[in-house]
Amino acid sequence: MNQGVPVPDREHRMIADAQWNDAELIWNFHQMRHEPRPCSVAICLGSHDLGAATFAARQYHAGLFPTLVFSGGNSPTTAPLYPRGEAVHFREHALGLGVPVDAILLEPKAANTGQNITFSREVLRKAGVEVDSVMLIAMPYMERRAYATCRKVWPEVEVVCASDPLDFADYVKTIGDEKLVIDTMVGDLQRVIEYPKSDFAIEQEVPDDVLAAYERLLRSGFDSRLLTS
């Protein structure tokens, strides 16, 4: 993640205003807007965005959960950033932010969201942690897919989705690459649409205006993070 790199202002963006507006519509749809509340545990889903670990540490210090699982192995995108694995680097970051070592569990193998949740559930079981509610902490545009996946693979628990409460423009600033962010959001929306067909997630209703924005962005070439099969 390229912290502190400014996003181009309106006059210097690499994309048209209409594309930016379509992306912002999808950004808003991806967020569940759950009210933060105390949970049995939190699971922070690994990604390229270390900001999720920062936010998880902040939520721990706010007293919203006693146990925090960092989950994630590596992907082609994250391996150069986190060579020892997403969960390992996220854990180290949280320790540096004052989260005590005995509050953190590590799940270092997951390669997708379903595995993040399934493998973390097993880590919690082995640690003897009783769970009736879970806070899923992820990148802002991953909330809806994480929710849909958890409701499928762990339907017994109450799910609260949480992410750093940034607006779209501010989030793009933290990453420093507007096309990468939009490509990834488009890919996540494709997964929200397609994964229920393979029984990977529960179905989510996608409003017509969001679908139209998605199709326009696809036609404009925001497609580098689509499913390949």
C-alpha positions as CSV (number, residue, x, y, z in Angstrom):
1,M,0.0,0.0,0.0
2,N,1.4,3.4,-0.9
3,Q,0.4,5.5,2.1
4,G,0.3,9.2,1.6
5,V,0.3,9.3,-2.2
6,P,-2.3,11.9,-3.3
7,V,-5.1,10.9,-5.6
8,P,-5.3,13.3,-8.6
9,D,-7.7,16.1,-8.1
10,R,-10.8,16.5,-10.4
11,E,-8.8,18.2,-13.2
12,H,-5.9,15.6,-13.1
13,R,-7.7,12.3,-12.6
14,M,-6.8,9.6,-15.1
15,I,-10.4,8.7,-15.4
16,A,-13.5,10.6,-16.5
17,D,-16.0,12.0,-13.9
18,A,-18.7,9.6,-15.1
19,Q,-16.4,6.6,-14.4
20,W,-15.5,8.0,-11.0
21,N,-19.2,8.4,-10.2
22,D,-19.9,4.8,-11.3
23,A,-17.0,3.6,-9.1
24,E,-18.3,5.6,-6.1
25,L,-21.8,4.0,-6.6
26,I,-20.2,0.5,-6.4
27,W,-18.0,1.5,-3.4
28,N,-21.2,2.5,-1.5
29,F,-22.9,-0.7,-2.4
30,H,-20.0,-2.9,-1.2
31,Q,-20.3,-1.5,2.4
32,M,-22.8,-3.1,4.7
33,R,-22.9,-0.1,7.1
34,H,-23.3,-2.2,10.2
35,E,-23.3,-0.5,13.5
36,P,-20.1,-1.4,15.4
37,R,-20.9,-3.4,18.5
38,P,-19.1,-5.8,20.8
39,C,-18.4,-9.3,19.4
40,S,-17.0,-12.5,20.7
41,V,-14.1,-12.2,18.3
42,A,-12.8,-10.4,15.2
43,I,-11.3,-11.9,12.1
44,C,-9.2,-9.5,10.0
45,L,-9.0,-10.7,6.4
46,G,-5.6,-10.5,4.8
47,S,-5.1,-8.4,1.7
48,H,-2.7,-5.9,0.2
49,D,-4.1,-3.2,2.5
50,L,-2.3,-2.9,5.9
51,G,-4.9,-0.3,6.8
52,A,-7.2,-3.2,7.8
53,A,-4.8,-4.3,10.5
54,T,-4.5,-0.7,11.7
55,F,-8.3,-0.5,12.0
56,A,-8.5,-3.9,13.7
57,A,-6.0,-2.7,16.3
58,R,-8.1,0.4,16.8
59,Q,-11.3,-1.6,17.3
60,Y,-9.5,-3.9,19.8
61,H,-8.4,-0.9,21.9
62,A,-12.0,0.4,21.8
63,G,-13.0,-2.8,23.6
64,L,-15.1,-4.3,20.8
65,F,-13.7,-7.8,21.1
66,P,-11.1,-9.7,23.3
67,T,-9.7,-12.0,20.6
68,L,-8.4,-11.0,17.1
69,V,-7.6,-13.5,14.4
70,F,-5.4,-12.4,11.5
71,S,-6.0,-14.6,8.5
72,G,-4.3,-14.9,5.2
73,G,-1.5,-16.6,3.3
74,N,-0.3,-15.0,0.1
75,S,-1.4,-14.2,-3.4
76,P,0.5,-13.0,-6.4
77,T,-0.5,-9.4,-5.4
78,T,0.5,-9.6,-1.8
79,A,3.6,-11.8,-1.9
80,P,6.0,-9.0,-2.8
81,L,4.5,-6.8,0.0
82,Y,4.3,-9.5,2.7
83,P,6.8,-12.3,1.9
84,R,6.1,-14.1,5.1
85,G,2.3,-14.0,4.5
86,E,-0.5,-11.5,5.0
87,A,-1.5,-12.7,8.5
88,V,2.1,-12.7,9.8
89,H,2.7,-9.1,8.7
90,F,-0.7,-7.9,9.9
91,R,0.0,-9.5,13.3
92,E,3.3,-7.8,13.6
93,H,1.8,-4.5,12.7
94,A,-1.0,-4.9,15.3
95,L,1.6,-5.8,18.0
96,G,3.4,-2.6,17.1
97,L,0.2,-0.7,17.7
98,G,-0.1,-2.1,21.2
99,V,-2.4,-5.1,20.8
100,P,-1.1,-7.7,23.3
101,V,0.3,-10.9,21.9
102,D,-2.1,-13.1,23.9
103,A,-5.1,-11.4,22.3
104,I,-4.0,-12.5,18.8
105,L,-4.5,-15.8,17.0
106,L,-2.8,-16.5,13.6
107,E,-4.3,-18.2,10.6
108,P,-1.5,-18.2,8.0
109,K,-2.8,-20.5,5.2
110,A,-6.1,-19.1,3.7
111,A,-6.0,-18.3,0.0
112,N,-9.6,-17.0,-0.4
113,T,-12.4,-15.5,1.7
114,G,-14.1,-18.8,2.4
115,Q,-10.9,-20.2,3.7
116,N,-10.3,-17.0,5.8
117,I,-13.5,-17.8,7.7
118,T,-13.4,-21.6,7.7
119,F,-9.7,-21.8,8.7
120,S,-10.1,-19.1,11.3
121,R,-13.1,-20.9,12.8
122,E,-10.9,-24.0,13.3
123,V,-8.1,-21.9,14.9
124,L,-10.7,-20.5,17.3
125,R,-12.1,-23.9,18.1
126,K,-8.6,-25.3,18.8
127,A,-7.9,-22.3,21.1
128,G,-11.1,-23.0,23.0
129,V,-12.7,-19.7,22.1
130,E,-16.5,-19.7,22.2
131,V,-18.0,-17.7,19.4
132,D,-21.5,-16.4,18.9
133,S,-20.7,-13.2,17.1
134,V,-17.8,-12.2,14.8
135,M,-16.6,-8.9,13.6
136,L,-15.3,-9.3,10.0
137,I,-12.7,-6.6,9.4
138,A,-11.6,-6.0,5.8
139,M,-11.0,-3.4,3.1
140,P,-14.1,-1.2,2.8
141,Y,-15.1,-2.6,-0.6
142,M,-14.8,-6.2,0.6
143,E,-17.5,-5.9,3.3
144,R,-20.4,-7.3,1.3
145,R,-18.5,-10.2,-0.1
146,A,-17.1,-11.1,3.3
147,Y,-20.6,-10.9,4.8
148,A,-22.1,-13.1,2.1
149,T,-19.4,-15.7,2.5
150,C,-19.6,-15.9,6.2
151,R,-23.3,-16.3,6.2
152,K,-22.8,-19.3,3.9
153,V,-19.9,-21.0,5.6
154,W,-20.6,-20.1,9.2
155,P,-24.4,-19.4,9.4
156,E,-24.6,-20.0,13.2
157,V,-22.8,-16.7,14.2
158,E,-24.0,-13.2,14.1
159,V,-21.9,-11.2,11.6
160,V,-20.8,-7.6,12.0
161,C,-18.8,-6.1,9.1
162,A,-16.4,-3.3,9.8
163,S,-13.8,-1.3,7.9
164,D,-12.0,2.0,8.1
165,P,-14.8,4.6,7.6
166,L,-13.2,6.4,4.7
167,D,-15.0,7.9,1.8
168,F,-14.1,6.7,-1.7
169,A,-11.7,9.6,-2.5
170,D,-9.9,9.3,0.8
171,Y,-9.5,5.6,0.3
172,V,-8.0,6.0,-3.1
173,K,-5.5,8.5,-1.6
174,T,-4.2,5.8,0.7
175,I,-3.6,3.4,-2.1
176,G,-2.4,5.9,-4.7
177,D,-3.7,4.0,-7.8
178,E,-7.3,4.8,-8.8
179,K,-7.5,2.2,-11.5
180,L,-6.3,-0.6,-9.2
181,V,-8.9,0.3,-6.7
182,I,-11.7,0.4,-9.3
183,D,-10.6,-2.8,-11.0
184,T,-10.6,-4.5,-7.6
185,M,-14.0,-3.2,-6.7
186,V,-15.4,-4.4,-10.0
187,G,-13.8,-7.8,-9.4
188,D,-15.4,-8.0,-6.0
189,L,-18.8,-7.1,-7.4
190,Q,-18.4,-9.8,-10.0
191,R,-17.8,-12.3,-7.1
192,V,-20.8,-11.0,-5.2
193,I,-22.9,-11.8,-8.3
194,E,-21.3,-15.1,-9.3
195,Y,-20.3,-16.9,-6.1
196,P,-23.8,-17.8,-5.0
197,K,-24.2,-19.8,-8.2
198,S,-21.3,-22.0,-7.0
199,D,-22.6,-22.1,-3.4
200,F,-19.7,-20.1,-2.1
201,A,-21.8,-17.3,-0.6
202,I,-25.4,-16.3,0.0
203,E,-27.1,-14.3,-2.7
204,Q,-27.2,-10.5,-2.4
205,E,-29.6,-8.3,-4.3
206,V,-27.7,-5.9,-6.6
207,P,-29.7,-2.7,-7.5
208,D,-30.2,-1.9,-11.1
209,D,-28.1,1.3,-11.0
210,V,-25.2,-0.6,-9.4
211,L,-25.4,-3.3,-12.2
212,A,-25.5,-0.6,-14.8
213,A,-22.4,1.1,-13.3
214,Y,-20.6,-2.2,-13.2
215,E,-21.3,-2.9,-16.9
216,R,-20.2,0.5,-17.9
217,L,-16.9,0.1,-16.1
218,L,-16.4,-3.3,-17.6
219,R,-16.8,-1.9,-21.1
220,S,-14.3,0.9,-20.2
221,G,-11.6,-1.7,-19.3
222,F,-11.7,-1.9,-15.5
223,D,-11.4,-5.6,-15.7
224,S,-8.0,-6.7,-14.5
225,R,-9.3,-8.4,-11.3
226,L,-12.1,-10.5,-12.8
227,L,-12.5,-14.2,-12.3
228,T,-10.6,-16.1,-14.9
229,S,-12.8,-19.2,-15.1
